[in-house]
């Protein structure tokens, strides 16, 4: 009789642990705003900020990396005449980024997105 109760308790505890784990894993990501060097970006709470020497900011999740590089056009002679989209094109070409990179622009920012598998 005691053994039967012990088995019931063990099974109940195991089911409770599985349910808690399932609920914890299925919690939707929440919006989170990151700020650095005068820039802000809204990602999710699945991202964490990482330090990478070559970038102004770097944010990583388990499947995505977002890198930010702030450069002043005035530092290189001739760049002050470039549009943001022209500059983005130069960055894509000079870094040998896949030509399928999607360049976008709004009234304030130019940016590009590309997918790359890293091994």
Secondary structure, 3 states (H helix, E strand, C coil): CHHHHHHHHHHHHHHHHHHHHHHHHCCCCCEEEEEECCEEEEEECCCEEECCCCCCEEEECCCCEEEECCCCHHHCCCHHHCCHHHHHHHHHHHCCCCCCCEEEECCCCEEEECCCCCC
